[in-house]
Amino acid sequence: MVVRRGDSLWAVAARHLGRGADDVEVLHAWPRWWHTNRDVIGDDPDRLQPGTVLRVPSGADESGTETTARHVRTAGVGR
C-alpha cells in the first residue's frame, strides 16, 4: 500500500480493513502496520512520507480482512 499525502497509520489501517471496520479494529491494526514497516517509517509512527510503500502485516489477507482481529457483530441476536 502506498502512503498518500495526509495519511496516518490509522488511515492506512482503516482503508485496508474496509468500510465495515470499527474504531476498535483499527485501534488493533495500526500498530501492526507500524511494526511491519518500521524499517521504512522509522521510530515515529506519526511521520509517514507520501509515496512510501508499506507492506501489509502478516495476518491480514489481501481482501483487507484482519484475520486475527475481526469480531462477529451479534448485537440484537436472540432478542
Long-range contacts (C-beta under 8 A, 24 or more apart in sequence): 1-53, 1-54, 1-56, 2-51, 2-52, 2-53, 2-54, 3-48, 3-49, 3-50, 3-51, 3-52, 3-53, 3-54, 4-50, 5-50, 7-48, 7-50, 8-46, 8-48, 9-33, 9-34, 9-41, 9-45, 9-48, 12-48, 12-54, 16-56, 16-60, 16-64, 17-64, 17-65, 17-66, 18-64, 18-65, 21-66, 24-71, 25-66, 25-69, 25-70, 25-71, 28-66, 28-69, 29-57, 29-60, 29-66, 29-69, 32-57, 32-59, 32-60, 33-57
